[in-house]
């Protein structure tokens, strides 16, 4: 079961729980899911950037995605698709701020 905690799926589940804090009120306690998710986010940001053929310039995937989205070709398209997925799951719909090309 430890594999789930350190896998990309584990990070995804923590994100889905964490982002619920955007609802406000009692949902704010869901921000605690960001604590175990932060180190995974930093690690998978490095992995994502290296897969895209770049070195990371920011710490987290959320902050790095708008930069990756500006890369032409399939890399940018993958970054945009991932950003759109994260935004659809966020109650505000604006977790990742993309600068549209």
PAVEX-370457 format. One line per 3 residues: number of its first residue (from 1); their letters; for each residue x, y, z of C-alpha. Coordinates in pm, whole numbers. Each point is the difference from the previous one (the first is absolute). Layout:
BEGIN
NUM> A> X/Y/Z ~ ...
This chain:
BEGIN
1> XXX> 0/0/0 ~ 298/233/42 ~ 32/12/-380
4> XXX> -331/187/-17 ~ 127/267/237 ~ 302/77/-218
7> XXX> -150/-61/-343 ~ -140/264/-238 ~ -344/-142/85
10> XXX> 66/74/368 ~ 90/359/-89 ~ -314/27/-211
13> XXX> -220/-124/286 ~ 163/244/243 ~ -58/282/-251
16> XXX> -368/-86/-36 ~ -39/11/379 ~ 222/306/49
19> XXX> -165/221/-259 ~ -336/-30/175 ~ 117/272/240
22> XXX> -99/246/-276 ~ -363/-59/102 ~ 65/199/319
25> XXX> -163/-43/339 ~ 62/-333/170 ~ 162/-128/-320
28> XXX> 314/194/101 ~ 119/-305/197 ~ 57/-174/-333
31> XXX> 302/227/-46 ~ 178/-243/237 ~ 19/-250/-288
34> XXX> 252/236/-157 ~ 257/-83/269 ~ 76/-357/-114
37> XXX> -68/96/-361 ~ 255/282/-21 ~ 317/-216/-9
40> XXX> -165/-226/-259 ~ -97/306/-204 ~ 359/125/0
43> XXX> 134/-344/-97 ~ -250/-57/-281 ~ 55/355/-125
46> XXX> 365/-92/-58 ~ -105/-326/-168 ~ -254/179/-223
49> XXX> 249/267/-103 ~ 269/-256/-81 ~ -250/-200/-207
52> XXX> -73/324/-186 ~ 371/50/-65 ~ 34/302/230
55> XXX> 138/79/341 ~ -258/118/255 ~ -5/373/72
58> XXX> -268/-11/271 ~ -64/-235/292 ~ -349/-135/-65
61> XXX> -189/-137/-299 ~ -274/263/36 ~ 251/283/-39
64> XXX> 207/-176/-267 ~ -292/-92/-232 ~ -57/353/-139
67> XXX> 369/9/-96 ~ -14/-345/-160 ~ -320/98/-183
70> XXX> 198/262/-194 ~ 230/-267/-149 ~ -97/-67/-361
73> XXX> -108/-344/-117 ~ -117/-303/193 ~ 167/111/325
76> XXX> -212/312/19 ~ -312/-193/-92 ~ 61/-253/279
79> XXX> 54/283/250 ~ -323/172/-109 ~ -196/-327/25
82> XXX> 136/-66/350 ~ -76/357/108 ~ -355/-29/-133
85> XXX> -49/-328/190 ~ 121/156/327 ~ -225/302/-59
88> XXX> -305/-219/-62 ~ 55/-172/335 ~ 42/325/192
91> XXX> -322/154/136 ~ 111/344/-121 ~ 95/-134/-343
94> XXX> 315/213/9 ~ 266/-195/188 ~ 254/33/-280
97> XXX> 21/346/-156 ~ 79/-52/-368 ~ 113/284/-222
100> XX> -175/-102/-320 ~ 207/14/-315
